[in-house]
Amino acid sequence: MFTDEQKKRMTSVIFKDEAVLSQLQQAQKDRNEGISTYSDSEEEFAQLSQRNR
């Protein structure tokens, strides 16, 4: 288990990471546009793949 202080430090490091922030922003954008990244739809996945290029 982690102490509260360790958890606070890890959270701070994670949310200062540009790659993490970028992934969170993309996930929110996709959700707002109605694209489910949890879908089993190959068509939906292809749309997402094309959009991110």
mmCIF file of the N, C-alpha and C atoms, coordinates in Angstrom:
data_MODEL
# 
_entry.id   MODEL 
# 
loop_
_atom_site.group_PDB 
_atom_site.id 
_atom_site.type_symbol 
_atom_site.label_atom_id 
_atom_site.label_alt_id 
_atom_site.label_comp_id 
_atom_site.label_asym_id 
_atom_site.label_entity_id 
_atom_site.label_seq_id 
_atom_site.pdbx_PDB_ins_code 
_atom_site.Cartn_x 
_atom_site.Cartn_y 
_atom_site.Cartn_z 
_atom_site.occupancy 
_atom_site.B_iso_or_equiv 
_atom_site.pdbx_formal_charge 
_atom_site.auth_seq_id 
_atom_site.auth_comp_id 
_atom_site.auth_asym_id 
_atom_site.auth_atom_id 
_atom_site.pdbx_PDB_model_num 
ATOM 1   N N  . MET A 1 1  ? 0.837   -1.189 0.000   1.00 0.00 ? 1  MET A N  1 
ATOM 2   C CA . MET A 1 1  ? 0.000   0.000  0.000   1.00 0.00 ? 1  MET A CA 1 
ATOM 3   C C  . MET A 1 1  ? 0.880   1.250  0.000   1.00 0.00 ? 1  MET A C  1 
ATOM 4   N N  . PHE A 1 2  ? 0.337   2.282  -0.557  1.00 0.00 ? 2  PHE A N  1 
ATOM 5   C CA . PHE A 1 2  ? 1.039   3.556  -0.595  1.00 0.00 ? 2  PHE A CA 1 
ATOM 6   C C  . PHE A 1 2  ? 0.501   4.478  0.495   1.00 0.00 ? 2  PHE A C  1 
ATOM 7   N N  . THR A 1 3  ? 1.381   5.313  1.001   1.00 0.00 ? 3  THR A N  1 
ATOM 8   C CA . THR A 1 3  ? 0.940   6.306  1.978   1.00 0.00 ? 3  THR A CA 1 
ATOM 9   C C  . THR A 1 3  ? 0.196   7.415  1.234   1.00 0.00 ? 3  THR A C  1 
ATOM 10  N N  . ASP A 1 4  ? -0.529  8.225  1.956   1.00 0.00 ? 4  ASP A N  1 
ATOM 11  C CA . ASP A 1 4  ? -1.235  9.350  1.348   1.00 0.00 ? 4  ASP A CA 1 
ATOM 12  C C  . ASP A 1 4  ? -0.261  10.291 0.654   1.00 0.00 ? 4  ASP A C  1 
ATOM 13  N N  . GLU A 1 5  ? 0.888   10.498 1.264   1.00 0.00 ? 5  GLU A N  1 
ATOM 14  C CA . GLU A 1 5  ? 1.901   11.385 0.684   1.00 0.00 ? 5  GLU A CA 1 
ATOM 15  C C  . GLU A 1 5  ? 2.426   10.822 -0.634  1.00 0.00 ? 5  GLU A C  1 
ATOM 16  N N  . GLN A 1 6  ? 2.665   9.518  -0.676  1.00 0.00 ? 6  GLN A N  1 
ATOM 17  C CA . GLN A 1 6  ? 3.129   8.884  -1.913  1.00 0.00 ? 6  GLN A CA 1 
ATOM 18  C C  . GLN A 1 6  ? 2.070   9.010  -3.017  1.00 0.00 ? 6  GLN A C  1 
ATOM 19  N N  . LYS A 1 7  ? 0.819   8.801  -2.650  1.00 0.00 ? 7  LYS A N  1 
ATOM 20  C CA . LYS A 1 7  ? -0.281  8.916  -3.622  1.00 0.00 ? 7  LYS A CA 1 
ATOM 21  C C  . LYS A 1 7  ? -0.355  10.332 -4.181  1.00 0.00 ? 7  LYS A C  1 
ATOM 22  N N  . LYS A 1 8  ? -0.201  11.325 -3.327  1.00 0.00 ? 8  LYS A N  1 
ATOM 23  C CA . LYS A 1 8  ? -0.246  12.727 -3.769  1.00 0.00 ? 8  LYS A CA 1 
ATOM 24  C C  . LYS A 1 8  ? 0.892   13.021 -4.738  1.00 0.00 ? 8  LYS A C  1 
ATOM 25  N N  . ARG A 1 9  ? 2.088   12.516 -4.413  1.00 0.00 ? 9  ARG A N  1 
ATOM 26  C CA . ARG A 1 9  ? 3.247   12.756 -5.289  1.00 0.00 ? 9  ARG A CA 1 
ATOM 27  C C  . ARG A 1 9  ? 3.073   12.067 -6.637  1.00 0.00 ? 9  ARG A C  1 
ATOM 28  N N  . MET A 1 10 ? 2.581   10.831 -6.621  1.00 0.00 ? 10 MET A N  1 
ATOM 29  C CA . MET A 1 10 ? 2.364   10.105 -7.886  1.00 0.00 ? 10 MET A CA 1 
ATOM 30  C C  . MET A 1 10 ? 1.306   10.796 -8.742  1.00 0.00 ? 10 MET A C  1 
ATOM 31  N N  . THR A 1 11 ? 0.236   11.227 -8.117  1.00 0.00 ? 11 THR A N  1 
ATOM 32  C CA . THR A 1 11 ? -0.819  11.921 -8.849  1.00 0.00 ? 11 THR A CA 1 
ATOM 33  C C  . THR A 1 11 ? -0.288  13.187 -9.481  1.00 0.00 ? 11 THR A C  1 
ATOM 34  N N  . SER A 1 12 ? 0.505   13.917 -8.745  1.00 0.00 ? 12 SER A N  1 
ATOM 35  C CA . SER A 1 12 ? 1.094   15.155 -9.259  1.00 0.00 ? 12 SER A CA 1 
ATOM 36  C C  . SER A 1 12 ? 1.975   14.874 -10.471 1.00 0.00 ? 12 SER A C  1 
ATOM 37  N N  . VAL A 1 13 ? 2.815   13.854 -10.381 1.00 0.00 ? 13 VAL A N  1 
ATOM 38  C CA . VAL A 1 13 ? 3.714   13.500 -11.487 1.00 0.00 ? 13 VAL A CA 1 
ATOM 39  C C  . VAL A 1 13 ? 2.903   13.065 -12.710 1.00 0.00 ? 13 VAL A C  1 
ATOM 40  N N  . ILE A 1 14 ? 1.907   12.230 -12.499 1.00 0.00 ? 14 ILE A N  1 
ATOM 41  C CA . ILE A 1 14 ? 1.095   11.717 -13.610 1.00 0.00 ? 14 ILE A CA 1 
ATOM 42  C C  . ILE A 1 14 ? 0.411   12.861 -14.349 1.00 0.00 ? 14 ILE A C  1 
ATOM 43  N N  . PHE A 1 15 ? -0.194  13.781 -13.616 1.00 0.00 ? 15 PHE A N  1 
ATOM 44  C CA . PHE A 1 15 ? -0.962  14.831 -14.268 1.00 0.00 ? 15 PHE A CA 1 
ATOM 45  C C  . PHE A 1 15 ? -0.117  15.995 -14.768 1.00 0.00 ? 15 PHE A C  1 
ATOM 46  N N  . LYS A 1 16 ? 1.190   15.923 -14.578 1.00 0.00 ? 16 LYS A N  1 
ATOM 47  C CA . LYS A 1 16 ? 2.095   16.884 -15.201 1.00 0.00 ? 16 LYS A CA 1 
ATOM 48  C C  . LYS A 1 16 ? 2.688   16.316 -16.483 1.00 0.00 ? 16 LYS A C  1 
ATOM 49  N N  . ASP A 1 17 ? 2.421   15.040 -16.758 1.00 0.00 ? 17 ASP A N  1 
ATOM 50  C CA . ASP A 1 17 ? 2.957   14.356 -17.934 1.00 0.00 ? 17 ASP A CA 1 
ATOM 51  C C  . ASP A 1 17 ? 2.117   14.736 -19.158 1.00 0.00 ? 17 ASP A C  1 
ATOM 52  N N  . GLU A 1 18 ? 2.759   15.368 -20.146 1.00 0.00 ? 18 GLU A N  1 
ATOM 53  C CA . GLU A 1 18 ? 2.049   15.828 -21.336 1.00 0.00 ? 18 GLU A CA 1 
ATOM 54  C C  . GLU A 1 18 ? 1.375   14.685 -22.088 1.00 0.00 ? 18 GLU A C  1 
ATOM 55  N N  . ALA A 1 19 ? 2.002   13.507 -22.112 1.00 0.00 ? 19 ALA A N  1 
ATOM 56  C CA . ALA A 1 19 ? 1.407   12.368 -22.821 1.00 0.00 ? 19 ALA A CA 1 
ATOM 57  C C  . ALA A 1 19 ? 0.108   11.926 -22.144 1.00 0.00 ? 19 ALA A C  1 
ATOM 58  N N  . VAL A 1 20 ? 0.096   11.933 -20.824 1.00 0.00 ? 20 VAL A N  1 
ATOM 59  C CA . VAL A 1 20 ? -1.116  11.567 -20.081 1.00 0.00 ? 20 VAL A CA 1 
ATOM 60  C C  . VAL A 1 20 ? -2.218  12.592 -20.354 1.00 0.00 ? 20 VAL A C  1 
ATOM 61  N N  . LEU A 1 21 ? -1.860  13.872 -20.279 1.00 0.00 ? 21 LEU A N  1 
ATOM 62  C CA . LEU A 1 21 ? -2.848  14.922 -20.525 1.00 0.00 ? 21 LEU A CA 1 
ATOM 63  C C  . LEU A 1 21 ? -3.398  14.832 -21.939 1.00 0.00 ? 21 LEU A C  1 
ATOM 64  N N  . SER A 1 22 ? -2.553  14.540 -22.901 1.00 0.00 ? 22 SER A N  1 
ATOM 65  C CA . SER A 1 22 ? -2.978  14.410 -24.292 1.00 0.00 ? 22 SER A CA 1 
ATOM 66  C C  . SER A 1 22 ? -3.957  13.246 -24.452 1.00 0.00 ? 22 SER A C  1 
ATOM 67  N N  . GLN A 1 23 ? -3.663  12.119 -23.817 1.00 0.00 ? 23 GLN A N  1 
ATOM 68  C CA . GLN A 1 23 ? -4.562  10.970 -23.894 1.00 0.00 ? 23 GLN A CA 1 
ATOM 69  C C  . GLN A 1 23 ? -5.913  11.274 -23.258 1.00 0.00 ? 23 GLN A C  1 
ATOM 70  N N  . LEU A 1 24 ? -5.898  11.960 -22.136 1.00 0.00 ? 24 LEU A N  1 
ATOM 71  C CA . LEU A 1 24 ? -7.153  12.320 -21.472 1.00 0.00 ? 24 LEU A CA 1 
ATOM 72  C C  . LEU A 1 24 ? -7.973  13.281 -22.326 1.00 0.00 ? 24 LEU A C  1 
ATOM 73  N N  . GLN A 1 25 ? -7.304  14.252 -22.943 1.00 0.00 ? 25 GLN A N  1 
ATOM 74  C CA . GLN A 1 25 ? -8.000  15.198 -23.813 1.00 0.00 ? 25 GLN A CA 1 
ATOM 75  C C  . GLN A 1 25 ? -8.592  14.489 -25.024 1.00 0.00 ? 25 GLN A C  1 
ATOM 76  N N  . GLN A 1 26 ? -7.843  13.564 -25.617 1.00 0.00 ? 26 GLN A N  1 
ATOM 77  C CA . GLN A 1 26 ? -8.344  12.823 -26.776 1.00 0.00 ? 26 GLN A CA 1 
ATOM 78  C C  . GLN A 1 26 ? -9.525  11.951 -26.386 1.00 0.00 ? 26 GLN A C  1 
ATOM 79  N N  . ALA A 1 27 ? -9.450  11.313 -25.232 1.00 0.00 ? 27 ALA A N  1 
ATOM 80  C CA . ALA A 1 27 ? -10.550 10.475 -24.765 1.00 0.00 ? 27 ALA A CA 1 
ATOM 81  C C  . ALA A 1 27 ? -11.813 11.302 -24.545 1.00 0.00 ? 27 ALA A C  1 
ATOM 82  N N  . GLN A 1 28 ? -11.657 12.491 -23.974 1.00 0.00 ? 28 GLN A N  1 
ATOM 83  C CA . GLN A 1 28 ? -12.814 13.355 -23.761 1.00 0.00 ? 28 GLN A CA 1 
ATOM 84  C C  . GLN A 1 28 ? -13.394 13.819 -25.092 1.00 0.00 ? 28 GLN A C  1 
ATOM 85  N N  . LYS A 1 29 ? -12.520 14.181 -26.037 1.00 0.00 ? 29 LYS A N  1 
ATOM 86  C CA . LYS A 1 29 ? -12.969 14.608 -27.368 1.00 0.00 ? 29 LYS A CA 1 
ATOM 87  C C  . LYS A 1 29 ? -13.730 13.477 -28.051 1.00 0.00 ? 29 LYS A C  1 
ATOM 88  N N  . ASP A 1 30 ? -13.173 12.267 -27.998 1.00 0.00 ? 30 ASP A N  1 
ATOM 89  C CA . ASP A 1 30 ? -13.842 11.115 -28.608 1.00 0.00 ? 30 ASP A CA 1 
ATOM 90  C C  . ASP A 1 30 ? -15.198 10.856 -27.969 1.00 0.00 ? 30 ASP A C  1 
ATOM 91  N N  . ARG A 1 31 ? -15.247 10.941 -26.654 1.00 0.00 ? 31 ARG A N  1 
ATOM 92  C CA . ARG A 1 31 ? -16.515 10.713 -25.949 1.00 0.00 ? 31 ARG A CA 1 
ATOM 93  C C  . ARG A 1 31 ? -17.539 11.769 -26.339 1.00 0.00 ? 31 ARG A C  1 
ATOM 94  N N  . ASN A 1 32 ? -17.100 13.017 -26.444 1.00 0.00 ? 32 ASN A N  1 
ATOM 95  C CA . ASN A 1 32 ? -18.003 14.107 -26.832 1.00 0.00 ? 32 ASN A CA 1 
ATOM 96  C C  . ASN A 1 32 ? -18.516 13.937 -28.256 1.00 0.00 ? 32 ASN A C  1 
ATOM 97  N N  . GLU A 1 33 ? -17.694 13.320 -29.109 1.00 0.00 ? 33 GLU A N  1 
ATOM 98  C CA . GLU A 1 33 ? -18.081 13.100 -30.498 1.00 0.00 ? 33 GLU A CA 1 
ATOM 99  C C  . GLU A 1 33 ? -18.813 11.778 -30.689 1.00 0.00 ? 33 GLU A C  1 
ATOM 100 N N  . GLY A 1 34 ? -19.032 11.066 -29.595 1.00 0.00 ? 34 GLY A N  1 
ATOM 101 C CA . GLY A 1 34 ? -19.814 9.839  -29.654 1.00 0.00 ? 34 GLY A CA 1 
ATOM 102 C C  . GLY A 1 34 ? -19.033 8.617  -30.093 1.00 0.00 ? 34 GLY A C  1 
ATOM 103 N N  . ILE A 1 35 ? -17.717 8.666  -30.009 1.00 0.00 ? 35 ILE A N  1 
ATOM 104 C CA . ILE A 1 35 ? -16.912 7.505  -30.390 1.00 0.00 ? 35 ILE A CA 1 
ATOM 105 C C  . ILE A 1 35 ? -16.552 6.739  -29.127 1.00 0.00 ? 35 ILE A C  1 
ATOM 106 N N  . SER A 1 36 ? -16.992 5.508  -29.082 1.00 0.00 ? 36 SER A N  1 
ATOM 107 C CA . SER A 1 36 ? -16.696 4.670  -27.930 1.00 0.00 ? 36 SER A CA 1 
ATOM 108 C C  . SER A 1 36 ? -15.440 3.867  -28.207 1.00 0.00 ? 36 SER A C  1 
ATOM 109 N N  . THR A 1 37 ? -14.407 4.069  -27.434 1.00 0.00 ? 37 THR A N  1 
ATOM 110 C CA . THR A 1 37 ? -13.177 3.298  -27.616 1.00 0.00 ? 37 THR A CA 1 
ATOM 111 C C  . THR A 1 37 ? -13.319 1.913  -27.000 1.00 0.00 ? 37 THR A C  1 
ATOM 112 N N  . TYR A 1 38 ? -14.450 1.630  -26.361 1.00 0.00 ? 38 TYR A N  1 
ATOM 113 C CA . TYR A 1 38 ? -14.682 0.321  -25.779 1.00 0.00 ? 38 TYR A CA 1 
ATOM 114 C C  . TYR A 1 38 ? -15.579 -0.536 -26.665 1.00 0.00 ? 38 TYR A C  1 
ATOM 115 N N  . SER A 1 39 ? -15.890 -0.043 -27.827 1.00 0.00 ? 39 SER A N  1 
ATOM 116 C CA . SER A 1 39 ? -16.767 -0.745 -28.744 1.00 0.00 ? 39 SER A CA 1 
ATOM 117 C C  . SER A 1 39 ? -16.038 -1.900 -29.419 1.00 0.00 ? 39 SER A C  1 
ATOM 118 N N  . ASP A 1 40 ? -16.792 -2.924 -29.790 1.00 0.00 ? 40 ASP A N  1 
ATOM 119 C CA . ASP A 1 40 ? -16.241 -4.026 -30.573 1.00 0.00 ? 40 ASP A CA 1 
ATOM 120 C C  . ASP A 1 40 ? -16.424 -3.780 -32.070 1.00 0.00 ? 40 ASP A C  1 
ATOM 121 N N  . SER A 1 41 ? -16.876 -2.606 -32.435 1.00 0.00 ? 41 SER A N  1 
ATOM 122 C CA . SER A 1 41 ? -17.156 -2.283 -33.828 1.00 0.00 ? 41 SER A CA 1 
ATOM 123 C C  . SER A 1 41 ? -15.873 -1.971 -34.590 1.00 0.00 ? 41 SER A C  1 
ATOM 124 N N  . GLU A 1 42 ? -15.579 -2.777 -35.600 1.00 0.00 ? 42 GLU A N  1 
ATOM 125 C CA . GLU A 1 42 ? -14.390 -2.525 -36.413 1.00 0.00 ? 42 GLU A CA 1 
ATOM 126 C C  . GLU A 1 42 ? -14.540 -1.235 -37.217 1.00 0.00 ? 42 GLU A C  1 
ATOM 127 N N  . GLU A 1 43 ? -15.768 -0.952 -37.637 1.00 0.00 ? 43 GLU A N  1 
ATOM 128 C CA . GLU A 1 43 ? -16.022 0.279  -38.393 1.00 0.00 ? 43 GLU A CA 1 
ATOM 129 C C  . GLU A 1 43 ? -15.726 1.504  -37.533 1.00 0.00 ? 43 GLU A C  1 
ATOM 130 N N  . GLU A 1 44 ? -16.166 1.467  -36.298 1.00 0.00 ? 44 GLU A N  1 
ATOM 131 C CA . GLU A 1 44 ? -15.919 2.574  -35.370 1.00 0.00 ? 44 GLU A CA 1 
ATOM 132 C C  . GLU A 1 44 ? -14.420 2.713  -35.108 1.00 0.00 ? 44 GLU A C  1 
ATOM 133 N N  . PHE A 1 45 ? -13.735 1.578  -34.966 1.00 0.00 ? 45 PHE A N  1 
ATOM 134 C CA . PHE A 1 45 ? -12.295 1.615  -34.743 1.00 0.00 ? 45 PHE A CA 1 
ATOM 135 C C  . PHE A 1 45 ? -11.575 2.207  -35.952 1.00 0.00 ? 45 PHE A C  1 
ATOM 136 N N  . ALA A 1 46 ? -12.006 1.842  -37.140 1.00 0.00 ? 46 ALA A N  1 
ATOM 137 C CA . ALA A 1 46 ? -11.385 2.374  -38.359 1.00 0.00 ? 46 ALA A CA 1 
ATOM 138 C C  . ALA A 1 46 ? -11.568 3.889  -38.422 1.00 0.00 ? 46 ALA A C  1 
ATOM 139 N N  . GLN A 1 47 ? -12.747 4.377  -38.065 1.00 0.00 ? 47 GLN A N  1 
ATOM 140 C CA . GLN A 1 47 ? -13.006 5.828  -38.031 1.00 0.00 ? 47 GLN A CA 1 
ATOM 141 C C  . GLN A 1 47 ? -12.031 6.506  -37.069 1.00 0.00 ? 47 GLN A C  1 
ATOM 142 N N  . LEU A 1 48 ? -11.873 5.943  -35.908 1.00 0.00 ? 48 LEU A N  1 
ATOM 143 C CA . LEU A 1 48 ? -10.993 6.510  -34.893 1.00 0.00 ? 48 LEU A CA 1 
ATOM 144 C C  . LEU A 1 48 ? -9.546  6.489  -35.383 1.00 0.00 ? 48 LEU A C  1 
ATOM 145 N N  . SER A 1 49 ? -9.144  5.391  -35.978 1.00 0.00 ? 49 SER A N  1 
ATOM 146 C CA . SER A 1 49 ? -7.780  5.259  -36.478 1.00 0.00 ? 49 SER A CA 1 
ATOM 147 C C  . SER A 1 49 ? -7.483  6.306  -37.547 1.00 0.00 ? 49 SER A C  1 
ATOM 148 N N  . GLN A 1 50 ? -8.406  6.505  -38.454 1.00 0.00 ? 50 GLN A N  1 
ATOM 149 C CA . GLN A 1 50 ? -8.218  7.478  -39.529 1.00 0.00 ? 50 GLN A CA 1 
ATOM 150 C C  . GLN A 1 50 ? -8.165  8.890  -38.979 1.00 0.00 ? 50 GLN A C  1 
ATOM 151 N N  . ARG A 1 51 ? -8.974  9.176  -38.016 1.00 0.00 ? 51 ARG A N  1 
ATOM 152 C CA . ARG A 1 51 ? -9.057  10.511 -37.443 1.00 0.00 ? 51 ARG A CA 1 
ATOM 153 C C  . ARG A 1 51 ? -7.777  10.904 -36.718 1.00 0.00 ? 51 ARG A C  1 
ATOM 154 N N  . ASN A 1 52 ? -7.097  9.932  -36.134 1.00 0.00 ? 52 ASN A N  1 
ATOM 155 C CA . ASN A 1 52 ? -5.907  10.219 -35.337 1.00 0.00 ? 52 ASN A CA 1 
ATOM 156 C C  . ASN A 1 52 ? -4.624  10.274 -36.155 1.00 0.00 ? 52 ASN A C  1 
ATOM 157 N N  . ARG A 1 53 ? -4.726  10.165 -37.462 1.00 0.00 ? 53 ARG A N  1 
ATOM 158 C CA . ARG A 1 53 ? -3.515  10.222 -38.304 1.00 0.00 ? 53 ARG A CA 1 
ATOM 159 C C  . ARG A 1 53 ? -3.181  11.619 -38.691 1.00 0.00 ? 53 ARG A C  1 
# 
